[in-house]
């Protein structure tokens, strides 16, 4: 970054004070704008990370639920369908599909 220097002249000390105050206020506004943008970028980055983590956790939970359902369905006492009375309905995927429809 190249440093740029400006030279300004003033007739009075009051005019000098006005220049300095204006430059300080402008600098403060610019720094606040940069800081706000930086904080917003950080917030969006954190939000994106949380959303990705949530999606991953949700995927794991769904996988775990399917595995638990499969274990339950494989128990001998669950070999008869409680809804239709059919024998041998131990297919967890079929049961999962039915539970989503109904």
Backbone torsions as a table, in degrees:
resi	resn	phi	psi	omega
1	UNK	NA	131.7	-179.3
2	UNK	-90.9	130.3	177.7
3	UNK	-79.3	133.7	179.0
4	UNK	-114.2	134.2	179.2
5	UNK	-116.6	137.5	177.8
6	UNK	-117.1	145.8	178.2
7	UNK	-117.8	126.4	175.9
8	UNK	-129.0	149.1	-178.8
9	UNK	-119.8	150.6	-177.6
10	UNK	-131.6	148.9	179.2
11	UNK	-85.8	-31.6	-176.5
12	UNK	-133.0	165.3	177.1
13	UNK	-69.5	-29.8	176.7
14	UNK	-64.7	-42.2	178.2
15	UNK	-64.3	-39.7	176.4
16	UNK	-61.0	-44.5	179.0
17	UNK	-61.8	-39.1	178.1
18	UNK	-62.9	-44.9	177.9
19	UNK	-59.4	-48.9	-177.9
20	UNK	-62.1	-45.2	179.6
21	UNK	-61.5	-45.4	179.5
22	UNK	-61.6	-44.7	179.3
23	UNK	-64.9	-40.4	178.7
24	UNK	-65.5	-42.1	179.0
25	UNK	-65.1	-42.5	178.7
26	UNK	-63.2	-43.4	178.0
27	UNK	-61.5	-42.9	179.0
28	UNK	-63.3	-42.1	178.4
29	UNK	-62.6	-43.7	179.1
30	UNK	-63.9	-43.3	179.8
31	UNK	-64.7	-39.5	177.0
32	UNK	-63.9	-39.8	178.6
33	UNK	-64.2	-42.4	178.2
34	UNK	-63.8	-44.4	-179.7
35	UNK	-63.4	-43.9	178.0
36	UNK	-59.2	-45.6	178.9
37	UNK	-62.4	-42.0	179.8
38	UNK	-63.3	-44.1	179.5
39	UNK	-65.2	-39.4	178.6
40	UNK	-65.3	-41.6	177.5
41	UNK	-62.0	-42.4	177.8
42	UNK	-63.1	-43.7	-180.0
43	UNK	-61.2	-44.9	179.3
44	UNK	-65.3	-37.8	178.2
45	UNK	-65.0	-44.0	178.7
46	UNK	-64.5	-43.2	179.0
47	UNK	-60.7	-43.7	178.6
48	UNK	-62.1	-43.5	179.0
49	UNK	-62.5	-44.2	179.3
50	UNK	-62.9	-40.5	179.4
51	UNK	-64.8	-41.2	177.8
52	UNK	-64.2	-43.9	178.7
53	UNK	-62.4	-41.7	179.8
54	UNK	-62.2	-43.3	179.2
55	UNK	-61.5	-41.4	179.5
56	UNK	-65.6	-44.9	179.3
57	UNK	-63.6	-41.4	179.2
58	UNK	-62.2	-41.7	177.5
59	UNK	-62.1	-41.4	177.9
60	UNK	-64.8	-43.5	-178.6
61	UNK	-62.8	-41.4	178.9
62	UNK	-64.4	-43.2	177.5
63	UNK	-61.1	-42.2	177.8
64	UNK	-63.7	-41.6	-179.4
65	UNK	-63.7	-41.8	178.6
66	UNK	-64.0	-40.5	179.2
67	UNK	-65.3	-41.4	178.1
68	UNK	-64.1	-42.0	178.6
69	UNK	-62.0	-41.4	179.3
70	UNK	-61.8	-42.9	178.2
71	UNK	-62.7	-42.1	179.9
72	UNK	-64.7	-43.3	-178.1
73	UNK	-66.6	-25.2	-178.4
74	UNK	-82.9	-7.1	176.7
75	UNK	-66.7	140.9	-179.0
76	UNK	-57.1	-37.9	-178.0
77	UNK	-68.7	-11.8	179.0
78	UNK	-105.9	21.8	-178.2
79	UNK	-79.4	-12.1	177.8
80	UNK	-111.5	130.8	-178.5
81	UNK	-68.3	127.6	179.9
82	UNK	-72.0	-24.6	-178.5
83	UNK	-81.4	-48.2	-173.2
84	UNK	-114.2	-10.3	179.2
85	UNK	78.8	5.8	178.6
86	UNK	-67.8	143.8	179.0
87	UNK	-89.6	145.3	174.2
88	UNK	82.9	16.6	177.4
89	UNK	-85.5	80.6	179.1
90	UNK	-117.8	21.0	179.1
91	UNK	-87.9	109.2	-176.7
92	UNK	-63.5	-35.6	179.6
93	UNK	-66.3	-40.3	177.7
94	UNK	-64.5	-43.4	179.1
95	UNK	-64.5	-40.0	179.3
96	UNK	-63.8	-41.6	178.9
97	UNK	-64.2	-42.7	179.1
98	UNK	-63.5	-40.2	-177.5
99	UNK	-68.2	-29.5	177.9
100	UNK	-74.4	-31.1	178.4
101	UNK	-75.4	-37.7	-170.4
102	UNK	-109.0	NA	NA
